[in-house]
Amino acid sequence: MQPLYRVHRWIEWLTEWPPLQRWLSKRYEREFANNRRANLFRGVFDSFSAAAASAPKTRPLGYDNAVSAKMYQDRTNRTFPTDYPILFWLSHLLASGSRTLVEIGGHIGVSYYAYRKQLAYPSDLHWVIHDVPAVIVEGRKQALERDLARQLTFQERFEACPGADVLLAQGALQYLLSPLPDLLSSLPVLPPHLLLNMVPLHDMQRPAYFTLQSIGTAFCPYRIEARGCFVQSIEALGYMLVDRWENPDKACQIPFHPRHSVDRYEGFYFALTTPT
């Protein structure tokens, strides 16, 4: 065992050797800057703006471009394991009378189209997506042909969205310039129900930090919040945590920053207990 232990220690030392670290970092930087297909992360930053400022000039910043707006076409025709907690709670909320759903970052209507195969949408359902302008243009274009029931609409300004029975966010909160409680505080009336899925969170004794994501078509500043602060900040608005779950098939691996990487994402259902 002693020789094997020495080999392991030598490998650990080699991977931490500064010259090798610098070489690997430069190599990864080239891969990151030129990535077109993979989902990659790079660096740890204290602010959204710092992460954005570090982005290579080889791609646009964020989803507000025509190429990024055409992503995820395949996801509109199928559901994934991460969808089923949302499907479970959404079916209950629709059955109990919820009719207006506002989705943050719903892209072209990915969940709207995928879920209608699993759920019987009420005829008076109103599903509103808040997203960036380029995505909204593409979403409205596709909805003319795909949404024959005319239940899907798009809104660029969050504060202009109609009063929601349900607010939905799936893998979207990490892209926002401001935390969710700040957005909710801008509304005249809080949504009674929050369904939040695919949220990256950390357990370190520090506030939120940011990394930079490459989605192949663009670079995106990416927020990772402290778990305790995230839950408490929503509860402070008058919400009660009803359910939580893990998304074990979602991860954020940041090369050279293992302590800041996230091995699974999380989901939450909050219900409003204090009338607004």
C-alpha positions in Angstrom: 0.0 0.0 0.0 2.9 2.3 0.7 4.1 2.5 -2.9 0.6 3.0 -4.1 0.1 5.8 -1.6 3.3 7.5 -2.9 2.0 7.3 -6.4 -1.3 9.0 -5.4 0.5 11.7 -3.6 2.8 12.3 -6.5 -0.2 12.6 -8.9 -1.8 15.0 -6.5 1.3 17.1 -6.3 1.8 17.1 -10.1 -1.8 18.3 -10.7 -1.2 21.1 -8.2 2.2 22.0 -9.6 2.0 25.8 -10.6 3.6 25.4 -14.1 1.2 22.6 -15.0 -1.7 24.5 -13.6 -0.8 27.5 -15.8 -0.5 25.3 -18.9 -3.8 23.6 -18.2 -5.5 26.9 -17.5 -4.3 28.4 -20.8 -5.4 25.3 -22.7 -8.8 25.4 -21.1 -9.2 29.1 -21.9 -8.7 28.4 -25.6 -11.2 25.6 -25.4 -13.7 27.8 -23.6 -13.3 30.7 -25.9 -13.9 28.6 -29.0 -16.5 26.2 -27.7 -19.6 25.7 -29.9 -21.3 22.6 -28.5 -20.5 21.9 -24.8 -21.8 23.4 -21.7 -18.7 24.9 -20.0 -17.9 27.1 -17.0 -14.9 29.2 -16.3 -13.7 31.2 -13.3 -15.2 32.5 -10.0 -16.2 36.2 -9.6 -17.8 38.4 -6.9 -20.3 40.1 -9.2 -22.3 39.7 -12.4 -20.5 42.6 -14.0 -17.0 41.1 -13.2 -18.1 37.8 -14.8 -19.4 39.6 -17.9 -16.2 41.7 -18.2 -14.1 38.5 -18.3 -16.0 37.0 -21.3 -14.0 36.4 -24.5 -14.9 38.4 -27.5 -15.5 35.3 -29.7 -19.3 35.1 -28.9 -22.1 37.5 -27.8 -23.0 38.0 -24.2 -26.2 36.4 -23.0 -29.2 34.9 -24.9 -30.3 38.1 -26.6 -29.1 37.1 -30.1 -30.8 35.3 -33.0 -28.6 32.2 -32.7 -29.2 31.6 -29.0 -32.9 32.3 -29.6 -33.1 29.2 -31.8 -31.7 26.8 -29.2 -33.7 24.1 -27.4 -36.0 23.1 -30.3 -35.6 19.4 -29.3 -36.7 20.1 -25.8 -40.2 21.3 -26.8 -41.1 17.7 -27.7 -40.0 15.8 -24.6 -39.7 15.8 -20.9 -36.7 15.1 -18.7 -36.4 13.7 -15.1 -35.9 17.3 -13.9 -39.4 18.2 -15.2 -41.4 15.7 -13.1 -41.5 17.6 -9.8 -42.8 20.6 -11.7 -45.3 18.5 -13.5 -46.5 17.1 -10.2 -47.1 20.4 -8.5 -48.4 22.2 -11.6 -51.0 19.5 -12.1 -52.2 20.2 -8.6 -52.3 23.9 -9.0 -54.1 23.8 -12.3 -56.7 21.4 -10.8 -57.2 23.9 -7.8 -58.0 26.8 -10.2 -54.7 28.5 -11.1 -55.0 29.9 -14.6 -52.3 32.6 -15.1 -48.7 31.3 -15.1 -45.8 33.7 -15.6 -42.5 31.9 -16.5 -39.1 33.7 -16.1 -36.8 32.6 -18.8 -39.1 30.2 -20.6 -37.3 30.8 -23.9 -39.5 30.1 -26.9 -42.0 28.2 -24.8 -40.0 25.0 -24.1 -42.0 23.9 -21.0 -45.3 25.1 -22.4 -45.0 22.9 -25.5 -43.5 19.9 -23.7 -45.9 19.9 -20.8 -49.1 20.0 -22.9 -48.4 16.4 -23.7 -48.4 15.5 -20.0 -51.1 17.9 -18.7 -54.6 18.7 -19.8 -54.4 22.5 -20.1 -57.6 24.3 -19.1 -59.1 26.2 -22.0 -58.6 29.5 -20.1 -55.0 29.0 -19.2 -52.8 32.0 -19.8 -49.0 31.2 -19.9 -46.8 34.3 -20.1 -43.0 34.1 -20.7 -40.7 36.8 -19.6 -37.4 36.7 -21.6 -35.0 38.8 -23.6 -36.0 40.5 -26.9 -34.4 38.2 -29.4 -35.9 35.1 -27.7 -39.3 36.8 -27.6 -39.2 37.6 -31.3 -38.5 33.9 -32.1 -41.0 32.7 -29.6 -43.8 34.8 -31.1 -42.9 33.7 -34.5 -43.1 30.0 -33.6 -46.3 30.4 -31.6 -48.2 31.6 -34.7 -47.8 28.0 -36.0 -47.4 25.9 -32.9 -49.8 27.5 -30.4 -53.2 27.1 -32.0 -55.0 27.5 -28.7 -53.3 31.0 -28.3 -52.6 30.4 -24.7 -48.9 31.5 -24.9 -47.8 35.1 -24.8 -44.5 36.9 -24.2 -43.5 39.9 -22.2 -40.1 41.7 -22.2 -40.7 43.7 -19.0 -41.2 41.6 -15.9 -43.2 44.3 -14.1 -45.6 44.5 -17.0 -46.5 40.8 -16.7 -50.1 40.1 -15.6 -50.8 39.1 -12.0 -49.8 35.5 -11.8 -51.3 32.6 -9.9 -48.1 30.7 -10.4 -44.6 32.0 -11.1 -42.3 29.4 -12.7 -38.6 29.5 -13.3 -36.6 26.6 -14.6 -32.9 27.0 -14.9 -33.4 30.7 -15.3 -32.7 32.4 -11.9 -28.9 32.0 -12.3 -28.9 34.3 -15.4 -30.8 37.2 -13.8 -29.0 40.5 -13.1 -30.9 40.8 -9.8 -32.0 38.1 -7.3 -35.5 36.8 -7.4 -36.7 38.6 -4.3 -35.8 41.9 -5.9 -37.9 41.0 -9.0 -40.8 39.9 -6.8 -40.7 43.1 -4.8 -41.3 45.1 -8.0 -44.7 43.5 -8.4 -47.9 45.1 -7.0 -49.2 41.7 -6.0 -47.0 38.7 -5.2 -47.8 35.4 -6.9 -49.4 32.9 -4.5 -47.2 30.1 -5.8 -43.6 29.8 -6.8 -42.2 26.8 -8.7 -38.4 27.1 -8.9 -36.4 24.4 -10.6 -32.8 23.7 -11.5 -31.3 26.3 -9.1 -27.5 26.0 -8.4 -26.8 26.7 -4.7 -23.7 26.5 -2.5 -23.1 25.8 1.2 -20.1 27.9 1.8 -20.0 30.8 4.4 -20.1 33.5 1.8 -22.8 35.3 -0.3 -23.6 34.5 -3.9 -20.7 34.2 -6.4 -20.7 34.1 -10.1 -19.0 32.1 -12.9 -19.0 32.5 -16.6 -20.9 29.9 -18.7 -20.3 29.1 -22.4 -23.5 27.8 -24.0 -21.8 27.4 -27.4 -23.6 30.4 -28.9 -22.8 32.9 -26.2 -21.2 33.6 -22.8 -23.4 34.1 -19.8 -22.7 35.4 -16.3 -24.0 32.7 -13.9 -25.1 33.2 -10.3 -24.7 30.6 -7.6 -26.5 31.6 -4.4 -26.0 30.5 -0.9 -28.7 27.9 -0.1 -29.7 29.3 3.3 -29.8 32.9 2.1 -31.8 31.9 -1.0 -34.5 30.2 1.0 -34.6 32.8 3.8 -34.9 35.7 1.3 -38.0 34.2 -0.2 -39.5 33.3 3.1 -39.0 36.9 4.2 -41.5 38.0 1.6 -44.2 35.9 3.3 -43.7 32.5 1.5 -43.7 29.1 3.1 -41.5 26.3 1.8 -43.8 23.5 0.8 -41.5 21.1 -1.0 -37.9 20.8 -2.2 -36.1 18.3 -4.4 -32.8 17.7 -6.0 -31.8 17.6 -9.7 -29.0 15.1 -9.5 -28.5 15.1 -13.3 -27.6 18.8 -13.3 -24.2 20.0 -12.3 -21.9 23.1 -12.6 -18.3 21.9 -12.8 -15.8 24.8 -12.8 -12.3 23.6 -13.7 -9.6 24.6 -11.2 -12.3 25.6 -8.7 -13.6 22.4 -7.1 -14.8 24.1 -3.9 -17.0 26.4 -6.0 -18.4 23.6 -8.3 -21.9 22.3 -7.7 -22.6 18.6 -8.1 -26.4 18.9 -8.2 -29.1 21.6 -8.6 -32.3 22.0 -6.5 -35.9 22.8 -6.9 -38.5 24.4 -4.6 -42.2 25.0 -4.2 -43.1 28.1 -2.1 -46.7 29.1 -1.2 -47.6 32.6 -0.1 -48.9 32.7 3.5 -49.1 36.5 4.0 -51.5 38.3 1.7 -50.1 41.3 -0.2 
